Amino acid sequence: MMNVPTFNRIQRDDPILTHLLMCEPPTTVSRQGSHFGTAYIDNDSIRLKSICDSIGKNSHLEDICFDTPNGLCDAVAKSEIFEGLKHNNSINSLGLSRCYLASEGVAHEVLKAYEENYKHLVKFAIWRCAIRNGGIRSLASTLSRCTSLTEISLSSCHITDSIVEDLVRSVQGHAELRTLELHNNDIQQRGCESLSTLLLDPKCNIVNLDLHNNMIDDSGAKIMAEALADNNKT
């Protein structure tokens, strides 16, 4: 299934189309306005590759989000299908929603593409994604390359302390990073200790840190309070 009008707009490089949702039908994600487009994707690898190839040639898209809760595309996801994403120079915001983030599948291949095509990304978000079987390695590897990111949002993904440790290592030294959102996860004291090392890094320029709805106790809160007190930017 393909949304033909949106596909045609991508192909002809419609200057009004700046935000693209790549999703499995049906979707509960609602986007309105002429600058938004929805491309429905499934297990048809030829159609999926055609869309990605057209995205690679497009010069007006700024934001792309993949929403694949049913994993229909995961079975056919191969690096060559997503090759077009590596050639796009206009997209600066990437989102993954309700994906299975593992060592294979759509989310993995998208992250691999942007591990190569990283220079333009300034915003990155994943929400309600299941991180499994090597998924954190793919995520951390891509984030470590994306040194121009100003905003990272990883919410409602059951992120644990060990995942936070990997994330902190991947963004250490990212001087452009201003916003880090980690709300609605499973972060506890050890995760707070890792985040405190990030905040106390002289190269850290984070001014917005969101940790609400985690599992942080009084000890973890104290660690974060002390780090924030010593950080004159946050």
N, C-alpha and C positions, 0 to 999 in steps of 0.2 A: 504494500500500500504506500502511495506517495501523494503528498499534497502537491498537485501539479502547479497551481498558481504560484506557490512559494518557490518550488523548484525552478520555475521559469524566471522568477524575479532574481534568484541567486545567479542563474546562468547569464542573464542580461546585465548583471551588475547594477541593479536598481539602487540609485543613490539614497532613496528613502528607507530602504530595508537595512537596518543597522543591528537588530537584535534577532537572533535565530534560536528557536527551541527545537532540538532533535529529540523526538520522543516516540515511545511505543504507544499505539492506540489501545484503548482510550486513555486520555490523560485528564487529570484533575487540575493540572496547571493552567491557569487562565492568564492570557496576555492579550491586551487590546491595543489598538492603534496601528496606523499604517507602517510604523517603523518596526513592528513585530511581525515575525513569520514563524509558522510551525511546519516542520518537515517530519512526517510520520515515517518511522523506520521499523523494520521487522527482520526476519531471517533471510531476506533476499539480498545476497551479497553484491549482486551486480548493481542494483538500485542504490544501495548504501555507498558503494564506491563512486557511482556517478555523482551523488550529492557531494561527497567529500572532494572529488576532483573539481567540481564547480566552485566549491568554497575556496579551494586553493587559488583559483583565478579571480576571485572576487576582491574588490578593493574598497568596499564600503561597509562591510560587516564589522562591527565593533565588539559584539557580545555573543557568545555561543554557550548553550547549556544542553547537556545530554541527560535525559530523564528516561531510565530504562528499568522500571521496577520488576518486570516479568522476565528479564534476561533473554528475550527473544533473539537479540542480536549477538549474544555472547558466543553462541555455537559457531557463528560464521566470522567472528572478529579475527582478522589477520592484519598484520602490519601493512600489507600492500593496499588494503581497502582504505586505510586512513592516511595514505601517503599524501593526499592533497592537502591535509591540514598542515603539513610541514612547509608548504609553499605560500601560505597566506601571510600577508604582511600588515593587515588592517585590524585583526582581532586583538583586543587588549584585555578582554575579560573572559575567563573560562569558568564554567560551572558544571558540577556533576551532582545529579540528584537521584536518589533512590537506586543507585547502581550497586553492583557487587564488585567491590574493589579487591581483586585477587591478583594472582600471577598470570592471569589470562583474562580475556573478555574485553568488552567495549571500553570500560574505564581504564584498564591497563594499557590498551593500544592508544587511547587518546592521550594518556599521560606520557607514553613513549614518544608520541609525535611532538608534544610540547617540550619534552626534554631536549629535543633538537631545535625546535622553533620557539625558543624561550625569550628572545630579546624584546618582544613587543608586549608581553603580558605584564599588566600592573595590578590586576585583580584576579584572585582565585578563590573559589568557594566550593565546598562539598557539604551537602546536608542530607541526612537520613540515608547515608550509605553504609553498607555492611563491609567492614574491613576484615578480610580473611586471607589466609594462606599466601603470604608474601605481598599482600597489598600495600603494607606500610613501606616496604622497600621501594616499590614503584613510586609511591607518593613522595617519600623522602628524597629519592633520586631526582625527581622532577623539580621539587621545591628548591633543592640545593643549586640547581642551574638557573632558576628564575630570580636573579639578583635585582631585577627592576621592580619587583612586586612592592606595592604600597599597602595593599590590603589582602589579608588571608582570613577566610572564615571557614572553620571546620566545626559544624554544629550537628548535634543529634546523631552522632556516629559511634557512640559507645567508646569514645577514646579513653584509653587507660593511661596509667602512669608510664608504662613502658613505651607506649606509642608517643607520649609527650616527649620523652627523652630522645627518641629518634627525630621528632619534629624540630626540637630545639637545636640539635646538632645540624640539621639540614638548613636552618635559616640563620645560624650564627654568622654574624658579619654582614647581614643584609641591611645595609645602611639606609636604604630607601623605605623599608618597612615601617609603616606608621600605625596600622590597625591590625590587631590579632584577636579574632573572636573564636572562643573555644567553649561556648555555652552549651548546656544540655548534654553533657558527657559524663564520664565516670572518673574524673580526675580527683586524686586524693593528695596526701601529704608529699609523697615522693615526686609527683608531677609538679607540685608547687616549688619544690627544691630545684627542679630542672628549670622551671620558668624564672625563678629568681636569678639563676646564673645568666640567663639571657638578658634580663632587665639590667643587671649590673655590668654587663659588657659595655665598655666605653663606646663601641661602635653602634650600640643599640639606640634607635631613635623612635621606638614605639611610644605613642602618646595615648592610644586607646587599647585597653585590654579588657575583654569581656569573659568572665568566668562564672556567670550566674548559672544556677541549676547544675552544679557538680556535686561531688561528695567530699567537699573540703571541710575539715573539722577545725577546731580552734587553733591547733598547732599549725596546720596548713595556712590558715588565715594570718597567723602571726608572721610566718615566713614571708608571705606575700606583702604584708604591711611594712615589714622592715625593708624589703627590696624596693618597694614603691617609695618609701621615705628617703632612700639613698639614691633614687633615680629622679633627677630634676626635670625629666621630660614627660613622664607618664602622669 
